[in-house]
Each structure stands twice: as structure tokens, then as C-alpha cells.
Amino acid sequence: MEQFDSEYQAAIDAARSGGAEAVADAGHFDRKGWNWPLYKPLVEFALERGWPIVAANLSRAEARAIVADPTRSGLPPAPPAVRSALEQDMIDSHCGAAPEAKRLAGMVEAQRARDARMASVLKGPSVLIAGNGHARRDRGVLLYLGGTDVLSIAFTEVDDGERSPRVYEQSFDYLWFTARAARADPCA
């Protein structure tokens, strides 16, 4: 799960017998930012079946260190198309405000390092719970998995009046359409 940082894996494992709330506490789950009621049933489902819950994300400290010094990721340079697309993702996620070039390069590298970390924890038959950016075939976790035995599914909010699948992002194997969530515009 992207929602848990790898540094908390031992605590998550130790908390399993206490149920989903104990796992969330042990994993420092950001209940507000990640809307815990949507994820709690997934954690309960895994616990009930004895399935592993794997903390897949970089810690904030690791990500900050990579933003400050992109070479700390240890990754080879990104192909230009991937780098450019990730730069645009970062700018879009900051309401169109481009960070200073060095910081932007670090943010892109931290995103790539997150994707590489998530790929590294997937062992055998697995399901990765992560945001759509990480699930993309063209610039997400799948770039670091190497195999073709992977299926990417994105939950996509439907815009009013836009019912044709062709108008939505096509970098996934399947799109699962959902109603648009009611929330304030973060860029307003």
C-alpha cells in the first residue's frame, strides 16, 4: 500500500492481531489525507484472510533527501519522455506553479524512487493499492517491474457530461469509472 511508508513495516506486522485500526496507527496512516474510511475495508479484508500488508512507500525523510539531492535515488536517468511527463505532473499537482528547476528535478526523482520502491516490494501475486499516477503504464510502478504479467486498473472520476471512455486517460489496462467526489478545488 502506497499509504504506508516502508519504515513502519515492522510495526505494521506487530499490530496485525489488533485489527485494522491498530495497523493504521502502527503504520502512521494519514487518516484525513487518505480518507481512512475508504481504505479500512481493504485492510480488514487482508487481515481476515491472513494476507500480508506491505508498506510500499518511501519515508518522508527519504523523499526529502532525494528532492534535495536527486542522485540519492540510485536510479538511472529517466527517458526524456518519462522525465517530461513527470515534470508536468508535478507542475499540475502544484496548481500550475512550476518549482525552481533544481527542486523540480528532485521532485521528479523522488516520484521515480517511490515507484521503484513500490515495485521492489511486490512479490508473487500481489495487488498494489496506490494512486493513479503510480498505476500508469507509461511512467509509474510498472516501468520498474519488468514483466508483462501485470494488470493496471485506475479508478477514474467521471466528469459531468463526459461519459465516453475515449476522453479519459488511456495509460491503464482498465478504467473503473466512479462518481466525482465532492471536494473543494485545492487550487482555488
Summary of the structure (lengths in Angstrom):
residues: 188
radius of gyration: 17.2
end to end distance: 29.9
largest distance: 47.6
contacts: 485
relative contact order: 0.11
helix: 49%
strand: 6%
